[in-house]
């Protein structure tokens, strides 16, 4: 039968043997004709019936869901979440995998990205090959930890809160997200209707009782009277402005920030600003970075993409009064928060702007230590080359995407810096996301 070269294959089903896990929360399989399928809701080694969800006859690959499992992996569990599964909520990738298997899958992805993009084996990356669970996250088979302290609920046309389906704007209404932290669940966002609202972000601070919701009205929509099950501050997102579509955030009532607790300090995080989502993540990452860098009194350190100043504060405590720390952050509100959070440490300076633009203007020609925690896309070759030119004795790279990490590690090697140690942390359980901390040092150093 002749097929239209651009005919949709959505809905077609193939019986396939599931191959290795790939970056993005799916596994790779091939049809009998050799077509590549990216299959969600499957595990390596399984035999499944995969139903195509995206792709045409001339597509390089097809996306699919495993709709029937013919031969199950020993790592498969019954998904504990009633909203998980093909065509349902897209918030989690591995509800159907045992907790230990999830970490092994993430380790396989890191290994593959290091090899393909950086040409590094785990041994060369100084990584033991494991993904470490966060403290307190070890749960029984078939259970998931309630870890997510910030949840953005989408709202459907009927005003029902839910989460978006995978690669879709469609909303899956939910009455309880299993991975939401208790402080989020107890607000009762999921039990109410939200007419004229597009999204509701619920935030439960760690180490304080601060609770916050950030409401985004639909175009022309009015804000409802917000009455939740716990005291909460309310912010409203404004209409998109300018070419970049940035939105102003307006305080409706309560504080315009939440107070987080980590690394022995209290941190103000304003207007829905960035903070690690897992309640233990900030402490876990600070400990890994400081253990790797081993800061000394009197040293000069840089904290790049510094957010509200988490690593800058930890560095400042350790380099002492004779040391100095420069933080650089592009978010205006985050800079204000960082300066407020670290105002008692006069050896810290926070500059506003993009790292690649601000760093050359500082006139800094050398640094002892560098921490960088770039956005998902990574730092890029130009920034990596500039950092290496400062001659630091050690660099700590915090990465939320193993592909970006691997690309930047290749650039660092070209610039003369190689891994001294790499650690991986499961700070996003049940999803495909993983956090890594790489400690780098000059290649010529006696290793």
C-alpha positions as CSV (number, residue, x, y, z in Angstrom):
1,X,0.0,0.0,0.0
2,X,1.4,3.4,-0.9
3,X,1.5,5.9,2.0
4,X,1.5,9.7,1.7
5,X,5.1,10.6,2.7
6,X,3.7,13.1,5.2
7,X,0.7,11.1,6.4
8,X,0.2,11.1,10.2
9,X,1.0,7.9,12.0
10,X,-0.7,9.0,15.2
11,X,-2.7,6.1,16.6
12,X,-0.7,3.4,14.8
13,X,0.4,0.6,17.0
14,X,3.6,-1.5,16.9
15,X,4.7,-4.5,18.9
16,X,8.3,-3.7,19.9
17,X,11.2,-4.8,22.1
18,X,12.1,-1.9,24.3
19,X,15.8,-0.8,24.1
20,X,17.9,1.5,26.3
21,X,16.7,4.6,28.2
22,X,17.3,7.9,26.5
23,X,17.6,11.5,27.7
24,X,14.0,12.9,28.2
25,X,12.1,10.2,30.1
26,X,11.6,7.6,27.4
27,X,13.2,4.5,26.0
28,X,14.3,3.8,22.4
29,X,12.7,1.0,20.4
30,X,12.6,0.0,16.7
31,X,9.7,-1.3,14.7
32,X,10.2,-4.4,12.4
33,X,10.8,-2.0,9.5
34,X,13.5,-0.2,11.5
35,X,11.6,2.9,12.5
36,X,12.9,4.5,15.7
37,X,10.3,5.0,18.4
38,X,10.8,7.1,21.6
39,X,8.5,5.2,24.0
40,X,7.2,6.5,27.3
41,X,5.7,4.4,30.0
42,X,8.1,1.5,29.1
43,X,11.3,0.1,30.6
44,X,14.4,-1.4,29.0
45,X,14.0,-5.1,28.0
46,X,10.2,-5.1,28.0
47,X,8.0,-6.2,25.1
48,X,5.1,-3.7,24.6
49,X,2.5,-2.5,22.2
50,X,3.4,1.1,21.5
51,X,0.9,3.6,20.2
52,X,2.2,6.5,18.2
53,X,1.5,9.9,19.7
54,X,3.5,12.1,17.3
55,X,5.0,11.6,13.9
56,X,4.4,11.2,10.2
57,X,5.6,8.7,7.6
58,X,8.7,10.8,6.8
59,X,9.6,11.7,10.4
60,X,13.1,10.8,11.6
61,X,11.6,9.2,14.7
62,X,8.2,8.7,16.2
63,X,7.0,9.4,19.7
64,X,4.8,6.7,21.3
65,X,3.2,5.4,24.5
66,X,3.4,1.8,25.8
67,X,-0.3,1.0,26.0
68,X,0.0,-2.7,26.7
69,X,2.9,-4.5,28.4
70,X,3.4,-8.0,27.0
71,X,6.5,-8.9,28.9
72,X,7.2,-6.8,31.9
73,X,10.6,-5.8,33.5
74,X,11.3,-6.9,37.0
75,X,11.7,-3.2,37.8
76,X,8.1,-2.4,36.8
77,X,5.6,-1.4,39.5
78,X,1.9,-0.5,39.4
79,X,1.9,3.3,39.1
80,X,0.8,4.6,42.5
81,X,-0.6,7.8,40.9
82,X,-4.1,7.4,39.5
83,X,-3.5,10.3,37.0
84,X,-0.4,8.7,35.5
85,X,-0.3,6.7,32.3
86,X,-0.6,7.1,28.5
87,X,-2.3,10.3,27.5
88,X,-2.7,11.4,31.1
89,X,-0.6,13.7,33.4
90,X,2.9,14.6,32.0
91,X,4.4,15.7,35.3
92,X,6.2,12.4,36.1
93,X,8.1,10.1,33.8
94,X,8.8,7.0,35.9
95,X,5.8,6.3,38.1
96,X,5.9,2.8,36.7
97,X,9.5,2.1,37.8
98,X,10.8,1.0,41.2
99,X,12.8,3.8,43.1
100,X,16.1,2.1,42.6
101,X,15.4,1.5,39.0
102,X,14.7,5.2,38.4
103,X,18.1,6.1,39.8
104,X,19.8,3.4,37.6
105,X,18.0,4.8,34.5
106,X,19.3,8.3,35.3
107,X,22.8,6.9,35.7
108,X,22.6,5.3,32.3
109,X,21.5,8.6,30.8
110,X,24.4,10.5,32.4
111,X,26.8,7.8,31.2
112,X,25.5,8.0,27.7
113,X,25.7,11.8,27.6
114,X,29.2,11.9,29.0
115,X,30.3,9.4,26.4
116,X,28.6,10.9,23.4
117,X,29.1,14.6,24.1
118,X,32.3,14.8,26.2
119,X,34.1,11.6,25.2
120,X,34.4,10.6,28.9
121,X,33.9,7.3,30.6
122,X,32.6,7.4,34.2
123,X,36.1,6.6,35.4
124,X,37.5,9.6,33.4
125,X,34.8,11.8,34.8
126,X,35.8,10.6,38.3
127,X,32.2,9.4,38.9
128,X,31.3,6.2,40.7
129,X,28.3,5.6,38.4
130,X,25.6,6.1,41.1
131,X,22.8,8.6,41.4
132,X,22.4,9.4,45.1
133,X,19.0,9.8,46.7
134,X,18.3,12.9,48.7
135,X,18.2,12.4,52.5
136,X,14.9,10.9,53.6
137,X,13.8,10.0,50.0
138,X,14.3,6.2,50.3
139,X,10.7,4.9,49.9
140,X,9.3,1.4,49.5
141,X,8.8,-0.2,46.1
142,X,5.6,1.2,44.6
143,X,5.7,4.5,46.6
144,X,6.9,7.9,45.7
145,X,8.3,10.7,47.9
146,X,6.2,13.9,48.4
147,X,9.1,16.3,47.6
148,X,7.9,19.1,45.3
149,X,7.7,22.3,47.2
150,X,6.6,24.3,44.2
151,X,3.8,23.1,41.9
152,X,2.4,25.1,39.0
153,X,-1.2,23.9,38.4
154,X,-2.7,24.6,35.0
155,X,-6.5,25.4,35.0
156,X,-8.9,24.0,32.4
157,X,-11.8,25.8,30.8
158,X,-14.1,24.7,33.6
159,X,-11.8,26.2,36.2
160,X,-10.5,22.9,37.4
161,X,-6.8,22.7,38.5
162,X,-4.6,20.0,37.1
163,X,-1.3,19.3,35.4
164,X,-0.5,19.4,31.7
165,X,-0.4,16.2,29.6
166,X,2.9,15.3,28.1
167,X,4.0,17.7,25.3
168,X,0.5,19.2,25.3
169,X,-1.4,22.3,26.5
170,X,-4.3,20.0,27.5
171,X,-5.0,19.9,31.3
172,X,-5.4,16.7,33.2
173,X,-7.5,17.6,36.3
174,X,-6.1,16.2,39.5
175,X,-7.4,16.2,43.1
176,X,-4.0,15.2,44.6
177,X,-0.5,15.3,43.2
178,X,1.4,12.6,44.9
179,X,4.8,14.3,44.6
180,X,3.6,17.6,45.9
181,X,5.2,18.4,49.3
182,X,2.8,18.3,52.3
183,X,3.0,22.1,52.6
184,X,1.6,22.4,49.1
185,X,-1.1,19.8,49.5
186,X,-2.4,21.3,52.7
187,X,-3.2,24.6,50.9
188,X,-6.1,22.9,49.2
189,X,-5.5,24.4,45.7
190,X,-6.6,21.1,44.1
191,X,-10.0,21.1,45.9
192,X,-11.2,24.5,44.6
193,X,-12.2,25.8,41.2
194,X,-10.3,28.8,39.7
195,X,-12.6,30.5,37.2
196,X,-10.8,33.0,34.8
197,X,-7.4,31.8,36.0
198,X,-4.8,30.2,33.6
199,X,-2.3,28.9,36.2
200,X,-1.9,28.6,40.0
201,X,1.6,28.2,41.3
202,X,1.7,27.0,44.9
203,X,4.9,27.4,47.0
204,X,5.6,25.9,50.4
205,X,8.9,27.3,51.9
206,X,11.3,24.9,53.6
207,X,12.3,25.9,57.1
208,X,9.5,28.5,57.5
209,X,5.7,28.5,57.5
210,X,5.6,30.8,54.5
211,X,3.1,29.8,51.9
212,X,2.4,31.6,48.6
213,X,0.2,31.3,45.5
214,X,1.0,33.1,42.3
215,X,-2.0,33.5,40.0
216,X,-2.0,34.1,36.3
217,X,-5.4,35.3,35.1
218,X,-6.6,34.4,31.6
219,X,-6.6,37.4,29.2
220,X,-9.1,39.8,30.6
221,X,-9.8,37.6,33.5
222,X,-10.5,38.8,37.0
223,X,-8.8,37.6,40.1
224,X,-11.0,35.6,42.5
225,X,-11.2,36.0,46.2
226,X,-8.6,33.6,47.4
227,X,-9.5,31.6,50.5
228,X,-7.3,28.5,51.1
229,X,-6.9,26.1,53.9
230,X,-3.7,27.8,55.4
231,X,-2.6,31.4,55.7
232,X,-1.0,32.3,52.3
233,X,0.3,35.3,50.5
234,X,-1.1,36.0,47.0
235,X,0.7,37.4,44.0
236,X,-0.7,38.1,40.5
237,X,1.2,37.8,37.2
238,X,0.6,40.7,34.9
239,X,0.1,40.7,31.1
240,X,3.1,39.9,28.9
241,X,5.1,43.1,28.1
242,X,7.6,43.9,25.3
243,X,9.1,41.6,22.7
244,X,10.3,39.1,25.3
245,X,6.9,38.8,26.8
246,X,8.1,39.4,30.4
247,X,5.5,39.7,33.1
248,X,5.4,42.0,36.1
249,X,4.4,40.3,39.4
250,X,2.0,42.2,41.6
251,X,1.4,41.7,45.3
252,X,-2.2,41.1,46.2
253,X,-1.8,40.5,49.9
254,X,0.8,39.2,52.3
255,X,4.6,39.2,51.8
256,X,5.9,39.4,48.2
257,X,8.5,36.8,49.1
258,X,9.0,33.5,51.0
259,X,11.7,32.7,53.5
260,X,13.7,29.6,52.8
261,X,16.2,28.0,55.2
262,X,19.5,26.4,54.0
263,X,23.2,26.4,54.7
264,X,22.6,27.8,58.2
265,X,21.0,31.0,56.9
266,X,17.5,32.3,56.0
267,X,17.0,33.3,52.4
268,X,14.4,35.7,51.0
269,X,13.1,34.5,47.7
270,X,10.8,37.0,46.0
271,X,8.0,37.0,43.6
272,X,8.1,33.4,42.6
273,X,11.9,33.6,42.1
274,X,14.1,30.6,41.6
275,X,14.8,28.2,44.5
276,X,15.6,24.5,44.4
277,X,12.3,22.6,44.4
278,X,13.3,19.7,46.6
279,X,13.3,20.6,50.3
280,X,16.8,19.0,50.8
281,X,18.3,20.2,47.5
282,X,19.9,23.5,48.7
283,X,21.7,21.8,51.6
284,X,22.8,18.8,49.5
285,X,24.2,21.0,46.7
286,X,26.0,23.4,49.1
287,X,27.6,20.5,50.9
288,X,28.7,18.8,47.6
289,X,30.1,22.1,46.2
290,X,32.0,23.1,49.4
291,X,33.4,19.6,49.9
292,X,34.7,19.7,46.4
293,X,36.2,23.2,46.4
294,X,37.6,23.1,50.0
295,X,37.7,27.0,50.2
296,X,40.6,28.5,52.1
297,X,40.8,31.7,54.1
298,X,41.6,34.7,52.0
299,X,40.6,33.3,48.7
300,X,38.8,35.1,45.9
301,X,35.7,33.3,44.6
302,X,33.1,33.8,41.9
303,X,29.4,32.6,42.1
304,X,28.0,32.8,38.6
305,X,24.3,32.6,37.9
306,X,24.0,33.1,41.6
307,X,20.3,33.5,42.1
308,X,19.5,34.7,45.6
309,X,23.1,34.1,46.7
310,X,23.1,30.5,48.1
311,X,26.6,29.5,47.1
312,X,28.0,33.1,47.5
313,X,26.9,33.0,51.2
314,X,28.5,29.6,51.8
315,X,31.7,30.7,50.1
316,X,31.8,33.9,52.1
317,X,31.6,32.1,55.4
318,X,34.6,30.0,54.4
319,X,36.9,32.5,52.8
320,X,36.7,34.7,55.8
321,X,37.1,38.4,56.2
322,X,40.3,38.6,54.1
323,X,38.5,36.8,51.3
324,X,36.1,38.1,48.6
325,X,33.1,36.8,46.7
326,X,31.6,38.2,43.6
327,X,28.1,37.0,42.5
328,X,26.6,37.6,39.1
329,X,22.9,37.2,38.4
330,X,20.7,38.3,35.5
331,X,17.4,38.4,37.4
332,X,16.8,41.9,38.8
333,X,14.6,40.7,41.7
334,X,17.0,37.9,42.5
335,X,19.9,40.4,42.7
336,X,17.9,42.5,45.2
337,X,17.2,39.4,47.2
338,X,20.8,38.3,47.1
339,X,22.0,41.7,48.3
340,X,19.5,41.6,51.1
341,X,20.3,38.0,52.1
342,X,24.1,38.7,52.3
343,X,24.1,42.3,53.6
344,X,25.9,41.3,56.7
345,X,28.8,40.0,54.7
346,X,30.7,43.0,53.4
347,X,33.2,40.8,51.5
348,X,30.4,39.8,49.1
349,X,29.4,41.9,46.0
350,X,26.5,41.0,43.8
351,X,26.4,42.4,40.2
352,X,23.3,42.4,38.0
353,X,23.5,41.2,34.4
354,X,24.4,38.3,32.1
355,X,27.6,36.5,33.1
356,X,29.1,36.8,29.6
357,X,28.6,40.6,29.7
358,X,29.3,41.5,33.3
359,X,32.4,39.3,33.9
360,X,34.6,41.1,31.3
361,X,33.5,44.5,32.8
362,X,34.6,43.7,36.3
363,X,38.3,43.7,35.3
364,X,38.9,40.5,37.2
365,X,41.9,38.6,35.7
366,X,42.2,35.8,38.2
367,X,40.2,33.9,40.8
368,X,40.9,31.1,43.2
369,X,37.5,29.4,43.0
370,X,34.5,29.5,40.7
371,X,31.0,28.1,41.2
372,X,28.6,28.2,38.2
373,X,25.0,27.0,38.2
374,X,23.9,27.9,34.7
375,X,20.4,27.6,33.2
376,X,19.4,24.3,31.5
377,X,21.2,25.2,28.2
378,X,24.5,25.3,30.0
379,X,27.3,28.0,30.1
380,X,28.6,27.6,26.5
381,X,32.1,27.6,25.0
382,X,32.8,31.4,25.2
383,X,32.0,31.6,28.9
384,X,33.8,28.3,29.7
385,X,36.9,29.6,27.9
386,X,36.8,32.9,29.8
387,X,36.5,31.1,33.2
388,X,39.4,28.9,32.5
389,X,41.5,31.9,31.6
390,X,41.1,33.2,35.2
391,X,43.2,30.2,36.4
392,X,41.1,29.0,39.3
393,X,42.5,26.2,41.4
394,X,39.1,24.5,41.4
395,X,35.7,25.0,39.6
396,X,32.3,23.6,40.8
397,X,29.8,23.2,38.0
398,X,26.2,22.6,39.2
399,X,24.1,21.2,36.3
400,X,20.4,20.3,36.0
401,X,20.9,18.8,32.5
402,X,23.4,16.1,31.8
403,X,23.6,16.9,28.1
404,X,24.5,20.6,28.8
405,X,27.0,19.4,31.5
406,X,28.7,17.0,29.1
407,X,29.0,19.7,26.3
408,X,30.5,22.1,28.8
409,X,32.9,19.5,30.2
410,X,34.2,19.0,26.7
411,X,34.8,22.8,26.4
412,X,36.5,22.8,29.8
413,X,38.9,20.0,28.7
414,X,39.8,22.1,25.6
415,X,40.5,25.0,28.0
416,X,42.7,22.8,30.2
417,X,40.3,21.8,33.0
418,X,39.3,18.2,33.8
419,X,37.0,16.5,36.3
420,X,38.4,15.8,39.8
421,X,35.0,14.4,41.0
422,X,31.5,14.1,39.7
423,X,28.4,13.4,41.8
424,X,24.8,12.9,40.7
425,X,21.8,13.5,42.9
426,X,18.2,12.4,42.5
427,X,16.6,15.7,43.5
428,X,13.6,15.2,41.1
429,X,12.3,11.8,42.0
430,X,9.9,10.1,39.5
431,X,10.9,12.5,36.7
432,X,13.8,12.1,34.3
433,X,15.6,15.2,35.7
434,X,18.8,14.8,37.7
435,X,21.2,17.2,39.3
436,X,25.0,16.9,38.9
437,X,27.9,18.5,40.6
438,X,31.3,18.4,38.8
439,X,34.5,19.6,40.5
440,X,37.2,20.6,37.9
441,X,40.8,21.4,38.3
442,X,43.7,22.1,35.9
443,X,44.6,19.1,33.8
444,X,48.3,19.3,34.6
445,X,47.7,18.9,38.3
446,X,49.0,15.7,39.9
447,X,45.9,13.5,40.1
